[in-house]
Amino acid sequence: MAGAFRVKLAAPLVLTIGLAACGGVEKSAQDLPLESYTAEQIYDRGEFEVNRKRYEEAAGFFAEVERLYPYSEWARRALIMTAFAYHSGGMYAESRGAAQRFLDLYPADEDAAYAQYLLALSYYDQIDEIGRDQGLTYQALQALREVIERYPDSEYARSAILKFDLAFDHLAAKEMEIGRYYLKRENYAAAINRFRAVVEDFQTTSHTAEALHRLVEAYLSLGLTDEAQTAGAILGYNFRSTSWYEDSYKLLTGRGLELKAAGDNWLSQVYRQMIQGKWL
């Protein structure tokens, strides 16, 4: 990238909007090397390219500010704008790299919270559909947690919390999808493992009620009535107004069973914790 950007002064639009306002540069028919311009002029050209949605070109100009005027105030500003431009252009790995470099160089700067937020977004905005691998979702959660914990009073914390909850829900949805797949194929043990993960690890998401109902279905299919009744009891305690509770109620009572804690199993432990106010 070094030395690759030259400003063509013969182009009136570039001169008028991109450079002329920065320092009264004379019109010329020649190309001048970027080194001929001030940090502010190059920075403004980067902003001009951002406004044109030419994000890769913008990032290039911001990077040149860093190269030509290292350790300057303009270099600091250009670095965070490099991360922003790359992210706006969907170049997430590059954005992440620039944001991390900003955090390494300016950890106490007022824009550090924004750099961390951009880093988190570089993962979050790549979260794939539920059917794909969820590695990026875990990375997004970790990076969003950094924003929330390190910059709780920043303007980005609230947005990070909302995105964290959505990413968390996304992971639960993945577990549910796999669990349903196993349940339909009567692989009940594998299905139970997935639904159990939702109940134990993702209980604050929107999928918990369905997970408990699917546990009722799976355990009844295996003839494990204590577990099925206990799952139904938890549904009744927390999700009585849902259709999942109604479906479980019909399944259990249709077999002469009750929705109550029974036996000594992992769901019984969850039920006891719930009654004591330590769950949900």
DAVEN-V153731 format. One record per helix or strand of 2 or more residues. SS is the DSSP state (hx for helix, st for strand). FROM is the first residue (numbers start at 0). TO is the last residue. If there is no record, write none. Layout:
BEGIN
{{SS | FROM | TO} {SS | FROM | TO}}
END
This chain:
BEGIN
{{st | 5 | 7} {hx | 11 | 22} {st | 30 | 32} {hx | 33 | 35} {hx | 38 | 50} {hx | 54 | 67} {hx | 72 | 87} {hx | 91 | 104} {hx | 111 | 123} {hx | 134 | 149} {hx | 156 | 183} {hx | 187 | 200} {hx | 207 | 220} {hx | 224 | 237} {hx | 242 | 252} {hx | 265 | 274}}
END
